[in-house]
């Protein structure tokens, strides 16, 4: 049960949950719509991946020092994860948008050309996930979130 007292692990998990939860009110402020599916989805503001890896790295720095090899490993892991969130995953999301539009246009063509049955779109096809990656600002605030969560957790536990 020692893992229950692992500060970097607890800080990282708390940062994930906090970042996922705070997406709902942030989205509400932006769109005036409550979307509970954001609690379990990828993408959005702030990046929970970035929050997790920065809280982990900050927690490691608290536990073993910022001059340790373990901190170096966690910091590089955080940088790679955050870079990936704005790079490959974001591009995959952009491609999904284009592919979904192509599928939509193809179905519209079939509807007009062959009398496509009048069903709701969601019953005809399942769209690709478009919200995969993050904008750089989402990653930045995810990183800030993780650091702040780790500092807050350290403050209340010492």
C-alpha positions in Angstrom: 0.0 0.0 0.0 3.1 2.2 -0.2 1.9 3.5 -3.6 -0.9 5.3 -1.8 1.7 7.6 -0.3 3.6 8.2 -3.5 3.5 11.9 -3.8 4.4 12.2 -7.5 1.8 9.6 -8.4 -1.0 11.2 -6.3 -0.1 14.7 -7.7 -0.2 13.4 -11.3 -3.5 11.5 -10.8 -5.1 14.5 -9.1 -3.9 16.8 -11.9 -5.6 14.5 -14.5 -8.9 14.5 -12.6 -8.8 18.2 -12.0 -8.0 19.0 -15.6 -10.7 16.7 -16.9 -13.3 18.2 -14.6 -12.4 21.8 -15.2 -13.0 21.3 -19.0 -16.7 21.2 -18.4 -17.1 24.7 -16.9 -14.5 26.2 -19.3 -16.5 24.8 -22.2 -19.7 26.1 -20.7 -18.3 29.6 -20.4 -17.2 29.4 -24.1 -20.3 27.9 -25.6 -23.1 28.2 -22.9 -23.6 24.4 -23.3 -22.8 21.7 -20.7 -20.9 18.8 -22.2 -20.3 16.1 -19.6 -18.6 13.9 -22.2 -15.6 16.1 -21.8 -14.9 14.4 -18.5 -13.7 11.3 -20.4 -12.6 12.7 -23.7 -9.2 13.7 -25.1 -8.4 17.2 -26.2 -9.7 20.5 -24.9 -8.7 23.1 -22.4 -6.6 22.4 -20.3 -4.6 19.4 -21.5 -4.9 16.7 -18.8 -1.9 14.9 -20.4 0.2 18.1 -19.8 -1.2 18.5 -16.3 -0.3 14.9 -15.5 3.2 14.9 -16.7 4.1 18.3 -15.2 2.5 17.4 -11.8 4.6 14.1 -12.0 7.8 16.0 -12.8 7.1 18.6 -10.1 6.3 15.9 -7.6 9.6 14.1 -8.5 11.5 17.4 -8.0 9.9 17.8 -4.5 10.7 14.2 -3.6 14.2 13.7 -4.9 15.4 17.1 -6.0 15.6 18.9 -9.4 19.2 17.8 -9.8 18.4 14.1 -9.8 18.5 11.7 -12.7 14.9 10.7 -11.9 13.8 14.3 -12.3 15.7 14.5 -15.6 13.8 11.4 -16.9 10.4 12.8 -15.8 11.2 16.2 -17.3 12.1 14.7 -20.7 9.0 12.5 -20.5 6.9 15.6 -19.9 8.5 17.5 -22.7 8.0 14.6 -25.2 4.4 14.1 -24.1 3.5 17.8 -24.4 5.3 18.1 -27.8 3.3 15.1 -29.0 0.0 16.6 -27.8 0.6 19.6 -30.0 2.1 17.7 -32.9 1.1 14.2 -34.0 -2.1 14.0 -32.0 -3.2 17.5 -33.1 -2.5 16.7 -36.8 -4.5 13.4 -36.5 -7.4 15.5 -35.2 -7.2 17.9 -38.1 -7.1 15.0 -40.5 -10.2 13.5 -38.8 -12.1 16.8 -39.4 -11.3 16.6 -43.1 -12.2 13.0 -43.4 -15.5 13.5 -41.5 -16.3 16.3 -44.0 -15.5 14.0 -46.9 -17.7 11.3 -45.5 -20.5 13.9 -44.9 -20.2 15.2 -48.4 -20.2 11.7 -49.8 -23.4 10.8 -47.9 -25.0 14.0 -49.0 -24.2 13.1 -52.6 -25.7 9.6 -52.1 -28.8 11.2 -50.6 -29.3 13.5 -53.5 -28.3 11.0 -56.2 -30.0 7.8 -54.9 -32.6 8.9 -52.4 -30.6 8.1 -49.3 -33.0 7.0 -46.5 -34.0 9.8 -44.2 -32.2 8.6 -41.1 -30.3 10.8 -38.6 -26.6 11.1 -39.5 -25.4 9.5 -36.3 -27.3 6.2 -37.2 -25.7 6.1 -40.6 -22.1 6.4 -39.6 -19.8 6.8 -36.7 -17.5 9.9 -37.1 -13.8 9.8 -36.4 -12.6 11.4 -33.2 -11.7 15.0 -34.1 -10.6 16.2 -30.7 -7.4 14.2 -30.3 -4.7 16.7 -29.7 -4.2 20.1 -28.2 -3.5 23.7 -29.3 -0.2 25.0 -27.8 -2.2 27.2 -25.4 -4.1 24.2 -24.1 -0.8 22.3 -23.5 0.6 25.4 -21.8 -2.3 25.7 -19.4 -2.3 22.0 -18.8 1.3 22.3 -17.8 0.6 25.2 -15.5 -2.4 23.2 -14.0 -0.1 20.3 -13.2 2.5 22.4 -11.5 -0.1 24.3 -9.5 -1.8 21.0 -8.4 1.5 19.6 -7.3 2.4 22.7 -5.3 -1.1 22.8 -3.8 -0.9 19.2 -2.8 2.6 19.6 -1.4 1.3 22.6 0.6 -1.6 20.8 2.2 0.4 17.6 3.0 3.3 19.2 4.7 
